[in-house]
Amino acid sequence: MTTVTEQVGEVLLGTSEEPQLSQLTRASFMKYALTDAAGEHYLGEQEFIEAVAPDSEDYHKIKRYQYGILFLVADREKKGKVTLNDWAVFQSLLSKPDAEYEVIFRFFDKNRTGYINFEDFFEIWKAHKGEDSLPFNWNSEWATLYTGSKDKRHNMTYPQFAQMLRGLQGERVRQAFLFFDRNRDGYIEPEEFQRIIRETASHKLSDYLLENLPTLCNISAGSKISYANVRAFQNIIQQMDMVELIIRNATNKTPDGKITRTDFLNEAARVSRFNLYTPMEADILFHFAGLDEPSGKLGLKDFVRVLDPSWRTAYSIGTGAIADVGQKAIAGSRSFLHDVLESAHHFALGSLAGAFGAFMVYPIDLVKTRMQNQRSGAVGQMLYKNSLDCARKVIKNEGFKGLYSGVLPQLVGVAPEKAIKLTVNDLVRGKFTDKATGNIWLGYELLAGGTAGACQVVFTNPLEIVKIRLQVQGELVKSVEGTPKRSAMWIIRNLGLLGLYKGASACLLRDVPFSAIYFPTYSHLKRDFFGESPTKSLGVLQMLTAGAIAGMPAAYLTTPCDVIKTRLQVEARKGEATYTGLRHAAKTIWAEEGFKAFFKGGPARILRSSPQFGFTLAGYELLQRALPMPGHTDEGPRGHVEPGIGLAEAKAPLAALRSRNALKVILDLDENFGRPRLPPGKTFTGIPGFGGKPLS
């Protein structure tokens, strides 16, 4: 069990030490293993699926039960169970660079000879093929090139078999087109085209694209779809990764992040060396991406619906995903109650972390307040020479506890202050952010930050004035004989409602520019300096550094406003002038103490802001590990599995990605691979109770 010090180090600096493979293999096996009568540990099919298909995966494309195909590969002796040795062999297989194709080869290598016999291959293919699937002729000219003709079949080696799979989908589409093109005029109906693509590539394409396939007939005159259209569409989906690269490059070069068909083809000419995109292929890409944006200029947001197979409409998230078989975690269809509970959980952890950060730097805040309140206009009023002298005298006169005078109101105020500030800033930024490009004008960023700072004053000003009076009363007790020590409740009752908002104008004067400086600076540091993007998330240390740097100019430049606020909110001592307002306070400070007085406590404000942000982040990360959301499960040493393709780079372990990629290739043979077999005449509609309907 790691110590707190080690955990903090991992949170801030990360860890590069990898556990030994044997340790990981045994740990992942034992997490789900059962024990038989002889005391031997094993995985049944369901336990195996639990181990290789984490709950956090999104199974609306490749169903969870289809991972049972991999169980047949891991169960080498066909005993109906996977032992630790079997599991170790399977994990070792997944570590190979070409694991996806080798997994499939072993699935069809029935006798484990290292060759695939066509009859065995055909038998397995037929057993998994759906009854209503489109026909496929294994005696076609294309198939015989790989397997030999009907009377001259030959065994396929691993490289031969893998290469056949590489071109299989294209041949399936060609044969399906010929099946529907009964009069041989080179055209089929839009609905027939939709069925072809659904049966051959639904596991690789987004729901948006699949639902709108019939509209392909609109890119040219007439109401039918030609074979040229089908081939052009297939070429685009087979080269989605290159298409995405071209789109990213092209959109990054335009001021508004939007491109035309011409921009795409020009960028393709720069990027592609061995492949050119035809006019029809470009037309098809822009047709599907621009169904809701017919202007001809499209942004990355528009192309996501075509490029990312996990993209779904709100309707499909709420209905289709629920009908999936036996899925324990339906990531895209979380209930409203779960979202509320999760938000409350995050808010609670954030509040605790914020309170922790505020507590750790509170002595600096107390020193800052006392330095700002010190008036140097008269002899005998200089209690402290500098911040260090102030801290030393507080400890000497009031004890170590004196450094935490008034800490309770500060801790109470941290949670709502952070919540209000962050929520309002995000809300206003969202209103003015370009939905297509994610860009926002600097003026609107300043407005969002300033509005957030203004809104927080409503709640934080009463807490600020109570905190400040508690912070300075310790020095009054020591310097003025007979001065009583007041509690927070006494101060609140004495001030009254209006008194609690004394200095609110100065608080506004401080917090509005502070937030207007802080939030845009923090945002631009993350994006422009550290390179945060939809495909790159920052580490804790990077966010900590960005927050610390952003806090420095915001804290120091608003110090004059903070000095005025402190003077207005502190109860004046005997013989001291009472400030009547902002202008009067500013004039009096200038006349009696000079310009330098406006920056008293400035270094202390900087020293407080930066470490407070760091402590808050570190505390939040540690709390997330120690107190995870109820029902949340950690899927191994590298976290949960994330989407493998689309607009975000996958961060899941390679073994998990290769398991899924192997299933993608095997589903090119038929989408029904791994689906439970039903009696003749029955159709698979899901499991009752999980969105499915009873069989009829």
N, C-alpha and C positions, 0 to 999 in steps of 0.2 A: 504493500500500500504506500503510495507516494506521500511525501510530507507536503505541508502547505507551501514551504519554500520552493520545492520542486515543481509544484503545480503552478505557482506564480511565474516561475522561470519558463515553463512550457507555454503559458498563456502569452507572455510578452515576447519571448524569443523563439518559440516553436521548438520542435525536436526533430532531429535528423536520424536518430538511432532506430533502425528497423529491427523488430523482433525476428528471431530465427524462424525460418519457414516451418521447421518441424514443430515448434511451439505453437505457431499460428494454426497449422493443420490440425494438431491434436485439440487445441482449444475450440476451433470452429466445429469439429466433429462432436466433441463431448457436450457442447452446448445443446445439441438436439438429440443426442443418442439415446436409444432405449437399451434395456438389458434383457437378454433371453434367460431361459431356465438354467443354462450352463454358466451364466455370469458373463457372457461375452457381449460387448457393446456393439450396436449396429444401428443403421438408419433404415427405416422403411421408406416407401416412396414418399409419403407425406412429410416425414421428417427430413428427407433429402431435399424436397422442394423448399421446406422452411429454411434450410441451410444455404441453398444457392439462389433463392428468389426472395429477398428481404421484403418485409411488409411495406417498406417505404417506397418501393418501386411503383410506377404507374403502369398498370396491366391492361389498359384499354386497347392496346395494339397487339402485344403478345400476351396471351392469357397465362395466368399463373399455373394452371394445370398443365400447360404445354411444356413446362420445365420437366415434367415426368419423362420426356424423351431423353433427357440427359441422365436420368436414373438408369435407363436401359444401357447406357454407355458405361456408367460407373459400376454397375452390377456385372462384373466380368464373368462370373460363374453362373449367372442366371438363377440365383438362389432366392430372388425376391427380397434381398437385403444387401446393404452396402456395409462392409466391415471397415475398420480403421485403415487397414492396408489398401482396400479398394479406394477409400476416400483419398489417401495419400497419393495413389497412382493417378486419380482423376485430377487432383490439384496440381500435380506435376505436369500433367498433360496440358492444363490450362495455362501454364507458364511458358509454353512454347510460342514462338513468334507467329506460327501459322496454325494456332490451336483451333480456330474456328473450323477450318476445313478438315483437320484431322479428327475432330470430334464427330463430324458428320460421317467421315470415312469409316470410323469404328462402329458407328451406328448401323451402317449397311454391311460391314464386313462380318457377316453372320457367324462364320466359322473361325474367325481370328487368324486368317492365313496370310494377311497382308495384300490380298487381292480381292476384288469384288466380282463375284459371279453374276452375270446379268439376270439369270433366273431368280436368284435369291433377292437381288435388288428389286426386280419387278414385283415379286411376291410381297415384299415389305411396302413398296410404294402403293400397290393396289389395296393392301389392308388398311392403309391410312387415308386413302383417297375418298373424298366425300361422294355420296351417291349422286348428288345433283351437280357435281363439278363439271366444268367444260371438258370435253374429251381431249386426249393427247395420244398421238400415234407414235409409239416407240419403234415402228418400222419405217418411219419417214426417212427421207434422204439425210436430213440433219442428224438424226439419232444414230443411223447406221455408220456415220463417219466416226463416231466415238465407240459404239458397241459392236460394230460389225452387222452384216445383214442377218436375216432370220435364221438361215442355215449355216452361218459362219460366225456365230457369236464368239467373242473372246473376253477373257478376264481383263478388268481395268486395273491399272496400277493407281496408286494414290495421286500422282501428278495428273494422270489422264482423267481420273474421276473429278478432281477439283476443277480442272479446266472445263469439263462438260457442265458442271454446275454453274460456272461463270456465265455461260451463254444460254442457259436453260430458259430463263425468263423471256428472253427475246423470241425464242422459238415457240414458247407457249402462247405468246401474244399473236404471233404470225398464224399459228394453226387455229386459234380461236377466231381470228378475223376471217379466215377462209371458211370456217364452220358457219358463220353468220352471213357471209357474202354468197348466198345461194345462187344468184343469177350471174355471178362473176363479172359485175360491173365496176368493182373496186370501191364500193361504198357500203356502209352499214348504218343502221339507225343509232341515234345518240344513246338510247337506253341500252343497246347491245354493246356499245363501246364502254359504257359505265360498268356493265357486268364484267366485261373482260378485265378491266383494270382493277375492279374490286376483288376479283378472284385471284389475280396474279400479283398485286402489289399493295393491297389494303394495309398490310403490316408495315409498310414503309412510307405511306402518304398520310397527310393530315386529313381529318374529317372534313374540313372546309373544302379541300381539293376534291375529295371523293364525292361530296354532295353536289358539286358544281360541274362534274365531268360532262354532262349532256350539253352544257353551254359551249363546248368546243366547236359545235357546228356553226356557231355565229361568227367565227373568224373569217369565213369566206361565204360566197354566195351559195344559196341552196340550204337545205335543212338536213343533209346527211353528212357523214364523216368519212373522209377518204383514207386509204391506207397510208398515204403520205402524211396526213394529220396524225395518225396513230404512231408512225415511226418517229415523227418529230417530237411528239409528246414523250415517247419512251426514251429518246436520246436525252431530253431535258432531265427526266427523273433519274436516269442512270448517272448523270454528271452533276448531281445536286451540289456536291462539295465544291467543285470548280465554279459552278454558277454562283454559289454563295461568296466565294473569294472575289469574283469579278464584281458582284454587287457591292460588297463592302468597300473595295477599292474605289469604285465609281462614286458611291454616295459620300465618301470621305473627301472627295475633290470638289463637291458642289457646295455653295454657300448655305443653301437651305436643306442639304441632305437628301435631295430628291433627284432622280435621274429619269431621262427619257429612253426610249428604245434605241435611239442613236447613241446616247452616252454608253449604254450597255455594250453595243456592238463595237464601239471604239475602244472601250476598256478591254473587251475580250480579245481584240487584235493585239493589244499590248501584252496581255497576260498569257494567252494561249500560244503554244509553240507548235503543237502537233494536231490541233483540232480547231476547226472554225465552226461557228454557229450559223446555221442557215437563217434567212429572213423568216421562214415559217416557225422555226424554233424560238426565235426572239418574240414573234407575234404571240405564240402560245404562252410563253412565260409572262408577258405583260398583260395578256388577256385575263389569266386567272388571278394574278396579283392585283389587277386593277378593276375587278368587278364592282367594287364599292367606290372607286376613285377613277372615273372615266376621263380625267383631265389629260392623261398620258404622262404625267410626272409622278413618280412613285417613290416613297421612302422605304427604309428598311422595315418599318412596321408593316407595310403592305406585303412585302415579300416573305415575311415570317410565316404567314398563313400557308404559303406554298412550300417553303423550305423546311419548316419544322414539323415532323410527323406527329409530335405530341400536342400541336395546336388544336384547340377545340372551341366550339361555340359554348355559350353559357348553357344552352339547352342540352347539348350532348353531354356536358359535364354533369348535369343534374339527372339525366335519365340513362343514357347508354352505359356509362361507367358502372352504375349500380347493378345493371343486369349481368355483369361479368360473374363468372363462376367462382364461388368460394373464396372471394378476395377478403382477407381480413382487414386490409387497409385500403380504402378507396380514396386515394389522395385528392382527386379532383372534385369530390363531392362531400366535403366535410360539412357537418351540420352547423347551423347558425350558433347553436349553443356551444359547440366545440370551439368555434372561432372566438366567441366571447370569453370562454374560459382561458383560451390560450392567450388572448390579449391581456386578461387580468393577471395571468401568471407572469407574463413578460413585464407588465407594469409593476407588479410586486417586487420582482427581482431588480428591476431598474430603480425602484424606490430605495430598496435596501442598499444597492450598490452606490446610489447617489448619496445616501446618508453616510455610508462608509467613507466615501471620498471627502465629503464635507467635514466629517469628524477628524480625519487625518490631517487636514490643513487648517483646522479651526484656530490653533494657536497663532498662525501667521495672520489670519483674518483679525484676531483680537489685537495683535500688535499694530496692524494697519489702521484699525479704527482709533486706537489711542494716539498714534502718531498724527493722524489727521485732525483729531480733536484738540491737540496741544496748541495753545495760542502763545506765540512768541513776542507779542507786542509789549508786554510788561515784564519787569524784573520779577523773578521768583516763579514765573509761570512755565519755565522750561524744565519739566520733570525729566525728560528723556533726551539724551544727546543724539541717539540714532535708534534704529530698529533693534539692534542687538542689545543695546543698553536698556531699552524698553522691556524686552523679554527677560533680561536678567533681573530687573527690579520687580517685575510682576511676580516672578518665582520667589524672590526674597521676601517681599511684603505680603503676598497673598497665598504663597505655596504653589505647588504644581497645578492644583485644581483651579487656581486663578486664571490659568491659560484657557480654561474651558468655561469661563463665566458666560452665561447666555447661550450655551450650546443647544439646549433643548428646542427653543423656537427655530433655530437654524435647521435642525434635523427634521422638525415637523414641516418646515417650509420647502425643503429640497424637492420632495416628490411632486407636489402640485406645480412648483416653479418649473421643473424640467418638463413635466407633462404638457403644461400650457404653452410654454415656449416652443417646444418641438412640434406640437400639434398645429399650432397657428402658423408657424413657418411653413410646414409641409402643405397645409391647406391653401395658403395664399400662393405659394410657388406652383402648386398644381393647377390653380386657376389661370396662371399666366404662362405655363409651359406649353410649348408647341407639342401637341400629342404625337405628331408624325416623326419629329426629329429628336425630341427630348431637350431642345435648346430653350433658354430663357434669357431675355434681355437683362443686362446688368442692373438697369434701373428698377426692374421688377424684383430682382433678387434683393436689392437694398430695401425696397418697400416691404417685402415679405419678412425680412429680418427685423426691420423697425416695427412693424405691426406686432410681431411676436413679442418684442421687448415691451411694447406699450401694454399689451394684454396681461402680461405677468404681473405688472405693477399693482393691479387691482387686488391681487391676493398676497403678494410678497411685501408690500409696503408696511402693513401692520406688523408683520413678523420682523421686518428689518428694524423698525423703531424700537420694538421690545428688546431685540437682540443687542442693539447698540447701547441702550441704556443699562442693560445688565453687564455689558462688557466694560463700561467706564466707571460703574459704581464702586468697583474694587479699589480704584485709586483714590476715590473720594473718601471712602471709609478710612483709609490710611492717612490722607492729607488733611482732612477736615474733621476735627474731633466732634463726636456726637452725631455724625451722619448715620442714619439708620440704613440697614441693608434691606432692600425691597425685593419681593418676589415678582415673577412674571405676571401673575394674576393681579397683584396690587397695581403694577404699572398699567395694565389693561384697563382696570376699573378707574384709575385716576385720570387716564387720558380720555376715556370715552370714545365713541365711534368716530367723531370728527378728529379728535386728537391722534387716533391711530393712523390717520392719513396726512399727518403733518409732514411736510417735506415731500409730498407725492409729486409735486411739479419737478423737484430736483431729481427724484427717483426716475421720473419719465425722461428727464434731460440726460440721465446717465444710461438707462437701460435701452432706450430707443437707439441711440448711436452705437452702443456696445453690440447689440444683436445685429444691427445693420452692417457693422464691420465684420463681426465674427462669422455669421452663417455664410455669406458669399465667399469670404476668405477660406473657410474650411472646405466648402464645396469645390472651389477651384484648385486648392492644394490637392485634394483627393483625385480630382479628374485630370488636371493638367500636369501636376508634378509627379504623383504616384501612379498615374495611369489607370485609375478606376474606370471600368466600362461594364456593359452587360456581360462580357465574357471574362472579366477579371475582377475578383473580389479582393479587397485589401485585407491584410493581416492586422492583428491587434496593434502591433508595434507601429505599423504605418498609420493607422487611424489615430493612435495616441500621439504620434509626432505631428500629424496634421492638426489635431485639436490643440496641442500645446502651442504650436507656432501661430495658429489663428488667434489664440487667446492673448498673445503678447501685445500686439498693436491695439487690439480692442480694449484690453485692460488699461494700458498706459495712457492712451489718447483720451480715455473717458475719466481719468483720475480727477481733473478739476471739478467735474460734475459730481463725482463721488465725495470729494472734500466738502463741497457746498451742502450736499445732502446730509452728510454726517453732522455738520455744524447745526443745521436746522433741526435735526431730529434729536440731538443730545440736549438734555436738560441743562440750561445755563447755570454756572456756579455764581456764588455771591460775588458781586463786584464786576462780573463779566457782562458785556453788552449782549442784549437779546436781539437776534436777527429777526426782522419782520417779513422777509421774503427773499426770493432768489437774488434780485438786483441789489438789495440792501446788503445781503451776505457777501456777494461778490465784491461790492465796493469797499466794504469794511475790511475784508481779508486783504485786498490789494493795498489799501491805505496803511494798515497796521503791520502787515507781515511781508508784503511784496509778492512779486509774481511767483517766486519759488514755492510759496506756501500752497499754491494750487496743485502741486505735484507731490505733496507729502503722502507718504505711504504708497507711491507709485510702484517702486520695486517690490514691495510686499504684495501688492495686488497681482503683479506678474508671477511672483513666486507661489502665490496661492492658486491661481488659475491653472497653470500647467500641471503641477502634481495632482491637483484635484481631479482633473480629467483622466490622468493615468490611473489613479487609485480606483476611480469609478469603473473604468473599463476592465481592469484586472479583477476587481471584485465581482463584476457582472459575469465574466467568463467563468470564474470559480464557482459562483452560485449556480450557473447553468449546469455545470458538471455535477455538483453536489445535490442539487434539487431540480432534476429534470421534470418536464411536463408529465403528469401522470398518464400512463399509457404509451409514453414514448419509449422506443427501444433503440439502443445503439447497435448498429449492424457492423460490428467488427472494428478493427483498429483504425480504419480510415473513414468511418462514418457511413452514412446511408448512401444508397446507389442513386446517382443522378442520371438524367437523360443522356444517352450515348451519342446522339446526333442532333442536329438542329443549330441554333444560333448560340449555344453555350458549350464550351469545351467540357467533356465529361471528366469528373474528378473521382469517379468510383474506382475501386481496385480493378486492375486489368482482368483478373480472373472472372469477376462479375460481368464486365463488359464483354469478354470473349464468350461467356456462356450465352449471353443474350444475342450477340452477333451470330453465333452458330445457329441459333433458332431462326434468325432472320433469313439466313441462307436456306435452311431446310424448308422454310415456309414458301420459298420460291417454287418448290416442287408441288405443293398443294397447301392451301390455307388451313386444311382440316387436320394436318399432322398433329398428333398428340391429343386430339379431341376424343372424348369418350365415345365408344361405339354404341349405337342405339338399335333397338329392334327395327325391322323394316317398316317403313311408313311413319316412323316417329321423327320428330325434328327436335333439335337441341335448342331450348329456350332459356337456359339458366337454371339455377337452383332455387326452388321455392323458398321464400324467406330472404333471398338475396337479390330480389328484383326479378326473379324468374317466375314462370308460370307452370302450373302442373302439366305433365305430358298428357296429350289427348290422342 
